[in-house]
């Protein structure tokens, strides 16, 4: 005589994270999140450094050009990559994070500048203030230019992406930069204008710096394709699908 098989009782178990008052389970940090953190970190670094060093003009064959040009072109590249893989929302969030980081950096520099200087300091008070102090006018002009340029770049990029059905990466990357950086360069230089230089000198500086940005945007096109290929082929991530509505 065979023994009866034991009755199998199934119990529906509620996940700990779904129970009232239970701690929420930690989310997995996937490839998309890791990539976003890396891109955002580089973006914020270049933005803040560009703001700090932007007050120095370098001698070039075409005239005086801000050394901020060393850092800011990287932000163009990263904005386009984020826009392509994370869409308008991802690019807008990156812009707001960058704005917040720049505001925090400026606030800390203001506190450091206005603190009492000990005689043992490497920098004298005047030297430190001239380099890191930065007036509210300069900061405001820089941030207004940044926000206008970034948001314009984001939506122009998505316009070209939708129009070309996600083809011709070079067109949406370069096309968005041409318009956004014209507005950005004009806004920031006019904001810096205090009357110490003639308006004609400012206009020529705008033309020079915009020309450099256009040239850099074109030269960075292979880098855009290379980074895009690394993300798709090495990391196995796909760009965001083309959307009919920009949100």
C-alpha positions in Angstrom: 0.0 0.0 0.0 1.5 3.3 -1.1 1.4 6.3 1.1 -0.8 9.2 -0.1 1.2 12.1 -1.6 1.5 15.1 0.8 -0.8 17.9 0.0 1.0 20.9 -1.5 -0.1 24.2 0.0 0.8 27.3 -1.9 1.0 30.6 0.0 1.0 34.0 -1.7 3.8 35.9 -0.1 3.7 39.7 -0.2 7.1 41.2 -1.1 8.6 43.1 1.8 8.6 46.3 -0.1 4.8 46.0 -0.6 4.0 45.6 3.1 2.8 48.7 5.0 5.6 50.5 6.7 8.3 48.2 5.2 11.4 49.8 3.7 11.5 50.2 0.0 13.7 47.7 -1.8 16.8 49.3 -3.4 16.7 49.8 -7.1 19.2 48.1 -9.3 21.7 50.5 -10.8 21.5 49.5 -14.4 23.6 50.4 -17.4 21.4 53.3 -18.4 21.6 54.8 -14.9 25.4 54.3 -14.7 25.9 55.9 -18.1 23.8 58.9 -17.1 25.7 59.4 -13.9 29.1 59.4 -15.7 27.8 61.8 -18.5 26.3 64.1 -15.9 29.5 64.1 -13.8 31.7 65.1 -16.8 29.1 67.6 -17.9 28.9 69.4 -14.5 32.7 69.4 -14.2 33.2 71.0 -17.5 30.4 73.5 -16.9 31.8 74.7 -13.5 35.4 74.7 -14.6 34.4 76.7 -17.7 32.7 79.3 -15.6 35.7 79.6 -13.3 38.3 80.0 -16.0 36.1 81.9 -18.5 37.3 85.3 -17.3 40.7 84.8 -19.0 41.1 85.6 -22.7 43.8 83.8 -24.6 45.8 85.3 -27.4 44.9 83.5 -30.7 45.6 84.2 -34.4 42.0 85.5 -34.7 42.1 87.7 -31.5 41.1 87.3 -27.9 39.1 84.2 -27.1 37.9 83.0 -23.7 39.8 80.0 -22.3 36.4 78.7 -21.3 36.4 77.3 -24.9 38.6 74.5 -23.5 35.7 73.1 -21.4 32.4 74.3 -22.9 32.6 72.3 -26.2 32.5 69.1 -24.1 29.1 70.1 -22.7 27.8 70.4 -26.3 28.9 66.8 -27.0 27.4 65.4 -23.8 24.1 67.3 -24.2 23.6 65.7 -27.6 24.4 62.2 -26.4 22.0 62.5 -23.4 19.3 64.0 -25.6 19.6 61.1 -28.0 19.5 58.3 -25.4 17.4 59.9 -22.6 15.2 62.3 -24.6 14.0 65.7 -23.7 13.3 64.9 -20.1 16.8 63.5 -19.5 18.5 66.5 -21.2 16.3 69.0 -19.3 17.1 67.3 -16.0 20.8 67.4 -16.9 20.5 71.1 -17.6 18.9 71.8 -14.3 21.5 69.7 -12.4 24.2 71.7 -14.1 22.5 75.0 -13.2 22.2 73.9 -9.6 25.8 72.8 -9.4 27.0 76.1 -10.9 24.9 78.1 -8.5 26.2 76.0 -5.5 29.8 76.5 -6.7 29.3 80.2 -7.1 27.7 80.5 -3.6 30.7 78.6 -2.0 33.1 80.8 -3.8 31.3 83.9 -2.6 31.5 82.8 1.0 35.2 81.9 0.6 35.9 85.3 -1.1 34.3 87.3 1.7 35.8 85.4 4.6 38.6 87.1 6.4 42.0 86.4 4.9 44.8 85.2 7.2 48.3 86.6 6.4 49.6 83.0 5.9 47.3 82.5 2.9 48.9 81.6 -0.5 46.5 84.1 -2.2 46.1 87.7 -1.1 42.5 88.8 -0.6 42.5 90.9 -3.8 44.0 88.1 -5.9 41.6 85.5 -4.6 38.6 87.9 -5.1 39.7 88.8 -8.6 40.0 85.2 -9.7 37.2 83.4 -7.8 35.0 86.2 -6.6 33.0 86.8 -9.7 30.3 89.4 -9.6 26.6 88.7 -9.5 26.2 90.3 -12.9 28.8 87.9 -14.5 27.2 84.9 -12.9 23.7 85.9 -13.9 24.7 86.5 -17.5 26.5 83.2 -17.6 23.6 81.3 -16.2 20.9 83.0 -18.3 23.0 82.2 -21.4 23.5 78.6 -20.3 19.8 78.0 -19.8 18.7 79.7 -23.0 21.4 77.9 -25.0 20.7 74.5 -23.4 17.0 74.5 -23.8 17.2 75.8 -27.4 19.8 73.0 -28.2 17.5 70.3 -26.6 14.5 71.2 -28.7 16.3 71.9 -31.9 18.1 68.5 -31.6 14.8 66.7 -31.1 13.2 68.6 -34.0 15.9 67.3 -36.4 15.7 63.9 -34.9 12.0 63.7 -35.5 12.3 65.2 -39.0 15.0 62.7 -40.1 13.4 59.8 -38.2 16.6 59.4 -36.1 18.9 59.3 -39.1 21.8 61.7 -39.8 23.2 62.1 -36.3 25.6 64.7 -37.6 22.7 67.0 -38.7 20.9 67.0 -35.4 24.2 67.4 -33.4 25.6 70.2 -35.5 22.3 71.8 -36.4 21.3 72.2 -32.8 24.7 73.7 -31.8 24.7 76.3 -34.6 21.6 78.1 -33.3 21.9 77.5 -29.6 25.5 78.7 -29.4 24.8 81.8 -31.4 22.2 82.8 -28.7 24.5 81.6 -25.9 27.6 83.4 -27.0 25.7 86.7 -27.7 23.9 86.6 -24.3 26.9 85.9 -22.2 29.2 88.5 -23.9 26.5 91.2 -23.8 25.9 90.3 -20.1 29.6 90.7 -19.4 29.7 94.2 -21.1 30.2 96.8 -18.5 31.1 99.8 -20.7 34.8 99.3 -20.2 35.0 98.0 -23.8 33.4 99.4 -26.9 30.3 97.6 -28.1 32.1 97.0 -31.4 34.8 95.1 -29.6 32.2 93.0 -27.9 30.5 92.3 -31.2 33.8 91.1 -32.8 34.4 88.9 -29.7 31.0 87.3 -30.2 31.8 86.6 -33.8 35.2 85.1 -33.0 33.9 82.9 -30.2 30.9 81.8 -32.1 33.1 80.9 -35.0 35.3 78.8 -32.7 32.2 77.0 -31.3 31.0 76.2 -34.8 34.4 74.9 -35.8 34.6 72.8 -32.7 31.1 71.5 -33.2 32.1 70.3 -36.7 35.4 68.8 -35.4 33.6 67.0 -32.6 31.2 65.2 -35.0 33.5 62.1 -35.2 33.6 62.1 -31.4 29.8 62.2 -31.3 29.6 59.2 -33.6 32.3 57.3 -31.7 30.7 57.9 -28.3 27.3 57.0 -29.8 28.8 53.7 -31.2 30.4 52.8 -27.9 27.1 53.2 -26.0 25.2 51.2 -28.6 27.7 48.4 -29.4 29.7 48.1 -26.2 27.0 48.9 -23.6 24.1 47.5 -25.6 21.9 50.5 -25.0 19.5 51.9 -27.6 18.7 55.6 -28.3 15.3 56.8 -27.2 12.6 56.2 -30.0 11.5 59.1 -32.1 8.6 60.9 -30.4 6.0 63.0 -32.2 5.6 65.2 -29.1 8.3 66.9 -27.2 7.8 66.4 -23.5 
